[in-house]
Amino acid sequence: MRSRSYLLINLGLALLAAIFFVASIYIGRGGESLVGKLHAIDETDRSLAWLILKEVRLPRALLGLFVGATLGLTGAALQGLLRNPLAEPGLIGASSGAALGAVLVFYFGLAAGSAMFVPLGGVAGALISLGVLYMLSGRNPSIVTLILAGVAISAFTSALTSLALSLAASPYAVYEIIFWLLGSFTDRSMDQVRFAAPFMALGALLVASTARGLDALTLGEDTAATLGFNQEWLKARAVIGTGLAVGAAVSVTGVIGFVGLVVPHLVRPLVGHQPGRLLLPSTLAGAAMLLAADLLVRLPMNGPEPKLGVVTSLIGAPFFLWLILRTRREAP
């Protein structure tokens, strides 16, 4: 597609993400605007108004922006790497490994020592899962081997997470684990944003650097090798980048599924079928989609706020089933 059209699409998606970002800061429960309230607080105590914006409203909006962008980018990259429209970040075990790492922090009571132990546990879990992935798949693994190894790791870490839930001695710990596994941006602080953002940024840079290699892979692994792309290094950058970025995101917000699956499919018709050109639009669209979903969970006036991970699953699961049916129909 022409560069001008591609630029306009990216600018439009960036503007959409910016609108939802501002809305995330200034819209509260039931869709209520907080502008007037914050202005009234500012007139009596400016430091309190700034504290509310900085420590309550801004972290939630930033996490929506960063996590959505991370999931959109990594989903598009994995679909290009694996040449599978059903691929998403949880496929290689990064999400489930990060979830297990954070759950173990809750289980052993380390979260009481410092809020930062949960993100540290999540990142460690994701990185350990990736290390096991490479040990299982061997040197210069094929795409099929990576998928099978990722599925095995996801199943094993999910089983360990369930075991931790069943053996947890404290009902409070069980409640905290379940609450966290449902995925949410509530009660997050700027400290958690500062911790997770560098890991997400480093992972995103590694994934973004695979753009040209992903385009070459559409011609086949042999052709990509002929064109001079080191496939082992290409897969390593995509997998390690995904592990760092998604591991950091999951460790702070909990498990938020299907964004990495849905977003690339929504954007692909706009930008064509080159995986490399899909990365930036998917990043911007992922940020916009997750910020919009977070606004959606605030609409109920009464009762507890629905969990973000539940909402994305309710949207993404039917979409996933539709993709499976479409793939079966298109199969020769």
C-alpha positions in Angstrom: 0.0 0.0 0.0 1.1 3.6 -0.5 3.2 5.3 2.2 0.7 8.2 2.4 -2.2 5.9 3.2 -0.1 3.9 5.7 0.9 7.1 7.5 -2.7 8.4 7.6 -3.9 5.1 9.1 -1.2 5.2 11.8 -2.0 8.9 12.6 -5.7 8.0 12.9 -5.0 5.1 15.3 -2.6 7.3 17.3 -5.3 10.0 17.6 -7.8 7.4 18.7 -5.5 6.1 21.3 -4.8 9.6 22.6 -8.5 10.3 22.9 -9.1 7.2 24.9 -6.1 8.0 27.0 -7.4 11.4 28.0 -10.9 9.9 28.5 -9.3 7.2 30.8 -7.9 10.0 33.1 -11.1 12.1 33.3 -14.0 9.5 33.2 -15.0 7.6 36.4 -17.7 5.1 37.4 -20.9 5.2 35.4 -19.2 7.3 32.7 -19.2 10.3 35.1 -16.8 13.2 34.1 -14.3 13.9 36.8 -13.2 17.3 35.3 -15.5 19.3 37.5 -14.6 17.4 40.7 -10.9 17.7 40.1 -11.3 21.4 39.4 -13.2 21.9 42.7 -10.5 20.0 44.6 -7.8 22.0 42.9 -9.4 25.3 44.1 -9.2 24.1 47.8 -6.1 21.9 47.7 -3.9 21.9 44.6 -1.5 19.3 46.0 -4.4 16.9 46.6 -5.8 17.3 43.1 -2.3 16.7 41.6 -1.9 13.6 43.9 -5.2 12.2 42.6 -4.2 12.7 39.0 -0.7 11.4 39.5 -1.2 8.4 41.7 -4.7 7.3 40.9 -5.9 8.4 37.5 -2.6 8.5 35.5 -1.2 5.0 36.4 -4.4 3.4 35.2 -4.4 5.3 31.9 -0.7 4.6 31.3 -1.1 0.9 32.0 -3.9 0.8 29.5 -1.7 2.5 26.9 1.4 0.4 27.5 -0.2 -3.0 28.1 -2.5 -2.6 25.1 0.3 -1.5 22.9 2.4 -4.5 24.1 -0.3 -7.1 23.5 -1.1 -5.7 20.1 2.5 -5.6 18.9 3.4 -9.0 20.2 0.3 -10.6 18.8 1.0 -9.2 15.3 4.6 -10.3 15.5 3.8 -13.9 16.7 1.2 -14.3 13.9 3.8 -13.3 11.4 6.6 -15.4 13.0 4.4 -18.5 13.3 2.4 -17.8 10.1 -0.7 -18.7 12.1 -3.7 -16.4 12.4 -4.6 -18.0 15.7 -1.3 -17.1 17.4 -1.2 -14.8 20.4 1.3 -14.0 23.3 0.0 -16.8 25.5 1.0 -19.3 22.9 4.6 -19.5 23.8 4.0 -19.7 27.6 5.0 -16.1 28.5 1.6 -15.1 29.9 1.1 -18.3 31.9 4.7 -18.3 33.2 4.3 -14.7 34.3 1.0 -15.5 36.0 2.6 -18.4 37.9 5.5 -16.3 39.0 3.2 -13.6 40.4 0.9 -16.2 42.0 3.9 -17.8 43.8 4.7 -14.4 45.3 1.2 -14.2 46.6 1.3 -17.9 47.8 4.5 -17.5 49.8 3.4 -14.2 51.3 6.2 -12.2 49.7 3.7 -9.6 48.4 3.4 -8.3 52.0 7.0 -7.3 52.0 6.9 -5.0 49.0 4.5 -4.4 46.1 7.4 -4.7 43.7 7.8 -8.4 44.5 4.7 -9.3 42.4 6.1 -7.7 39.2 9.5 -9.2 39.9 7.9 -12.6 40.3 6.0 -12.2 37.0 9.0 -11.2 35.0 11.1 -14.0 36.5 8.3 -16.5 35.7 8.1 -15.3 32.0 11.9 -15.5 31.6 12.1 -19.0 33.2 9.3 -20.2 30.9 11.3 -18.9 27.9 14.4 -20.6 29.1 12.5 -23.9 29.4 11.0 -23.2 25.9 14.4 -23.1 24.3 15.6 -26.2 26.2 12.6 -28.1 25.0 12.8 -26.9 21.4 16.5 -27.2 20.9 18.9 -25.3 18.8 17.4 -23.5 15.8 13.9 -24.9 16.4 11.2 -25.1 13.8 8.0 -23.1 14.1 6.0 -26.2 14.9 8.4 -27.2 17.6 8.1 -23.7 19.2 4.3 -24.0 19.2 4.3 -27.5 20.7 6.8 -26.4 23.4 4.8 -23.3 24.2 1.6 -25.3 24.5 3.3 -27.8 26.9 4.7 -24.9 29.0 1.3 -23.2 29.2 -0.4 -26.4 30.3 2.2 -27.1 32.9 2.3 -23.6 34.4 -1.5 -23.4 34.4 -1.6 -26.6 36.4 0.9 -25.3 38.9 -1.1 -22.1 39.3 -4.2 -24.2 40.0 -2.2 -26.3 42.5 -1.1 -23.1 44.3 -4.8 -22.0 44.5 -5.9 -25.3 45.9 -3.1 -25.5 48.5 -3.1 -21.9 49.7 -3.6 -21.8 53.4 -4.9 -18.3 53.7 -8.4 -17.5 52.3 -7.1 -14.0 51.8 -4.3 -15.2 49.6 -6.7 -17.2 47.5 -8.9 -14.1 47.1 -5.9 -12.0 46.1 -4.7 -14.6 43.6 -8.1 -15.0 42.0 -8.6 -11.2 41.9 -5.3 -10.7 40.2 -5.8 -13.5 37.7 -8.9 -11.9 36.4 -6.9 -8.9 35.2 -7.5 -5.2 36.1 -5.9 -1.8 36.1 -7.5 -0.7 39.4 -5.3 0.0 42.5 -2.1 0.3 40.5 0.5 2.9 41.3 3.1 4.8 39.5 5.8 2.6 41.1 4.4 -0.4 39.3 4.3 1.6 36.0 7.9 2.7 36.4 9.0 -0.9 37.1 7.1 -2.6 34.2 7.6 0.1 31.5 11.3 -0.4 30.9 10.8 -4.2 30.4 7.9 -3.6 28.1 9.9 -1.0 26.2 12.9 -3.3 25.8 10.7 -6.2 24.7 8.9 -4.0 22.2 12.2 -2.8 20.7 13.3 -6.4 20.2 10.0 -7.4 18.6 9.9 -4.3 16.4 13.4 -5.1 15.1 12.0 -8.3 13.5 9.8 -6.4 11.0 11.9 -7.1 7.9 12.6 -10.7 8.8 8.9 -11.3 9.3 8.3 -10.0 5.8 10.9 -12.4 4.4 9.4 -15.3 6.3 6.2 -15.0 4.3 8.2 -16.3 1.4 9.2 -19.4 3.4 12.0 -20.2 5.8 14.4 -21.4 3.0 13.8 -18.2 1.0 14.3 -16.0 4.1 17.6 -17.8 4.8 18.7 -17.2 1.2 18.0 -13.5 1.6 20.4 -13.4 4.5 18.2 -13.5 7.6 19.5 -15.5 10.5 16.3 -17.4 11.5 17.6 -18.5 14.9 18.4 -14.9 15.8 15.1 -13.7 14.4 13.0 -16.2 16.4 15.1 -15.4 19.5 14.4 -11.7 19.3 10.7 -12.3 18.7 10.3 -14.8 21.6 12.5 -13.1 24.1 11.0 -9.7 23.3 7.5 -11.1 23.7 8.5 -12.7 27.0 10.0 -9.5 28.5 7.1 -7.3 27.4 4.2 -9.6 28.1 5.8 -10.9 31.3 6.1 -7.4 32.7 2.6 -6.5 31.6 1.0 -9.6 33.1 3.0 -9.2 36.3 1.4 -5.8 37.0 -2.1 -6.1 35.6 -2.9 -9.8 35.7 -3.9 -11.9 32.8 -5.7 -10.0 30.0 -6.3 -12.3 27.1 -7.3 -12.2 23.4 -6.1 -8.6 22.7 -3.1 -9.9 20.9 -5.3 -12.2 18.8 -8.1 -9.8 17.9 -6.2 -6.5 17.2 -4.0 -7.8 14.3 -7.1 -9.2 12.5 -9.0 -5.9 12.9 -6.1 -3.9 11.5 -4.8 -6.3 8.8 -7.4 -5.3 6.2 -6.4 -1.7 6.5 -2.6 -2.2 5.9 -2.3 -5.3 3.8 -0.8 -8.7 4.6 2.9 -7.7 5.2 3.7 -8.7 8.8 6.3 -6.0 9.2 3.9 -3.2 8.2 1.3 -4.6 10.6 3.4 -4.1 13.7 3.0 -0.3 14.2 -0.7 -0.2 13.5 -1.3 -3.2 15.8 0.6 -1.4 18.6 -1.5 1.7 18.3 -4.8 -0.2 17.9 -4.0 -2.4 20.8 -3.5 0.6 23.0 -6.8 2.2 21.8 -8.7 -1.1 22.2 -7.6 -1.8 25.8 -8.1 1.8 26.9 -11.7 1.6 25.4 -12.3 -1.8 27.2 -11.1 -0.2 30.5 -13.6 2.6 29.9 -16.3 0.0 29.3 -15.8 -1.7 32.6 -16.5 1.6 34.4 -20.0 2.0 33.0 -21.9 0.1 35.8 -22.9 2.6 38.5 -23.6 0.0 41.2 -21.8 -3.1 42.4 -18.2 -4.1 41.9 -16.4 -3.1 38.8 -16.2 -5.9 36.2 -12.7 -7.2 35.7 -11.0 -6.2 32.5 -9.7 -9.7 31.7 -13.2 -11.0 31.9 -14.5 -8.4 29.5 -11.7 -9.0 26.9 -12.3 -12.8 27.2 -16.0 -12.3 26.6 -15.2 -10.4 23.4 -12.2 -12.4 22.3 -13.4 -16.0 22.8 -16.3 -15.8 20.3 -13.9 -14.0 17.9 -11.4 -16.9 18.4 -14.1 -19.5 17.6 -15.1 -17.6 14.5 -11.5 -17.5 13.3 -11.3 -21.3 13.8 -14.4 -21.9 11.8 -13.2 -19.5 9.0 -9.8 -21.3 8.9 -11.5 -24.6 8.6 -13.7 -23.4 5.7 -10.7 -21.9 3.9 -8.5 -25.1 4.3 -8.1 -27.1 1.1 
